[in-house]
Amino acid sequence: MYTDGACSGNPGPGGWGALLMYGKHSRELSGFEAQTTNNRMEIQAVIGGLSALKEPCMVDLYTDSAYVCNAFEKHWIAHWQTNGWKTAGKRDVENQDLWKRLLDLTKMHSVVFHKVKGHADNAHNNRCDALARNAIRENQKRKES
């Protein structure tokens, strides 16, 4: 699975994209929020992709978001939970609602997070970026109509 989030302004209108692949099969997903942040869209892309899975799966998840990757690979999310959803600096963790939803999904699925370089030569990551940006464009067109 590849995921990406985008925002037009931060905060501003946002979109997310996910590409699910299994054998010869693939599925593209995307979504939009009128007022959000880039980080929220990065997390929402993962939630959207994992939510589309119909049964527990082993997932290699590729994202260009260090925020998402580090939350799991560097165990930030475990520390946040232990600290009552507070950062090391004793502030509330941002995007708790989405982190909690994502945490539930990672209990259903076996997920390994992989960080990829964004806006580079990874065709799948670039496709997710296009899906996210397209979601923003399409919804802004509807708003203008």
C-alpha positions in Angstrom: 0.0 0.0 0.0 1.2 3.5 -0.8 -0.4 6.6 0.7 0.0 10.4 0.5 -1.7 13.5 1.8 -1.7 17.0 0.4 -3.0 20.4 1.5 -3.6 23.6 -0.4 -2.5 26.0 2.3 -1.7 24.5 5.8 -4.4 24.7 7.1 -6.6 24.7 4.0 -8.4 22.3 1.7 -6.8 18.9 1.8 -6.8 15.6 0.0 -5.4 12.1 0.4 -4.7 9.2 -1.9 -4.0 5.5 -1.4 -2.9 2.8 -3.8 -3.6 -0.8 -2.7 -1.9 -3.5 -4.6 -2.1 -7.3 -4.3 -0.7 -9.5 -7.0 -2.1 -8.3 -10.4 -4.9 -6.3 -8.6 -4.8 -2.6 -7.6 -7.3 -0.1 -6.3 -7.0 3.6 -6.0 -8.8 5.6 -3.2 -8.9 9.3 -2.4 -10.8 11.7 -0.2 -11.1 15.4 0.6 -11.6 17.7 3.6 -12.5 21.3 3.3 -10.4 22.6 6.2 -7.5 20.5 7.4 -3.7 20.2 7.6 -1.1 18.3 5.7 -0.4 16.0 8.7 -4.0 15.1 9.1 -4.2 14.2 5.4 -1.1 12.0 5.7 -2.7 10.1 8.6 -6.1 10.0 6.9 -4.6 8.5 3.7 -3.3 5.5 5.8 -6.7 5.2 7.6 -8.5 5.3 4.2 -6.3 2.6 2.8 -6.4 0.3 5.8 -10.1 0.7 6.2 -10.7 -0.5 2.6 -9.2 -3.9 3.5 -12.0 -6.5 3.9 -10.1 -8.9 6.2 -7.0 -8.8 8.3 -3.9 -8.4 6.1 -0.1 -8.2 6.2 0.6 -4.8 4.8 3.8 -3.1 3.7 2.8 0.5 3.8 4.9 3.1 2.0 4.5 6.8 2.8 6.6 9.9 2.4 5.4 11.1 5.8 8.1 11.0 8.4 5.4 12.0 10.9 3.4 8.8 10.2 6.4 6.5 9.9 8.1 7.7 13.0 5.0 7.5 15.1 5.2 3.7 14.7 8.8 2.9 13.8 10.2 5.1 16.5 7.4 4.1 18.9 6.2 7.7 19.4 2.6 6.4 19.5 3.4 4.0 22.3 5.0 6.7 24.3 2.0 9.0 23.7 -0.3 6.4 25.0 1.8 5.7 28.1 1.9 9.5 28.8 -1.9 9.9 28.5 -1.6 11.3 24.9 0.9 13.9 25.9 4.2 14.7 24.1 7.5 14.6 25.8 7.0 18.3 26.3 3.7 17.6 28.2 1.6 19.1 25.5 -1.5 17.3 24.0 -0.6 15.2 21.0 -2.1 16.7 17.9 -4.5 14.7 15.7 -5.3 12.3 18.6 -8.7 11.4 17.0 -6.9 10.1 13.8 -4.0 8.5 15.7 -6.5 6.5 17.8 -8.4 5.3 14.7 -5.2 4.4 13.0 -4.0 2.6 16.1 -7.2 0.4 16.0 -6.6 -0.4 12.4 -3.0 -1.5 13.1 -4.3 -3.9 15.7 -6.5 -5.5 12.9 -3.8 -5.6 10.3 -0.1 -6.4 10.5 1.5 -3.2 9.2 5.2 -2.5 8.4 5.8 1.2 7.7 8.4 2.2 5.1 9.5 5.8 4.5 9.9 6.8 0.9 11.3 10.1 -0.5 8.4 12.3 -1.6 8.1 14.0 -5.0 10.9 11.9 -6.3 11.1 8.9 -8.7 8.7 6.6 -7.0 5.8 6.1 -9.4 3.4 4.7 -6.8 4.1 7.6 -4.3 3.7 10.1 -7.2 0.4 8.5 -8.1 -0.9 8.9 -4.5 0.2 12.5 -4.6 -1.7 13.0 -7.8 -4.8 11.3 -6.3 -4.6 13.6 -3.2 -4.2 16.8 -5.3 -6.9 15.7 -7.7 -9.3 15.3 -4.7 -8.6 19.0 -3.8 -9.0 20.2 -7.3 -12.2 18.4 -7.9 -13.8 19.6 -4.7 -12.7 23.2 -5.3 -14.3 23.0 -8.8 -17.6 21.8 -7.2 -17.4 24.7 -4.7 -16.9 27.2 -7.5 -19.9 25.9 -9.5 
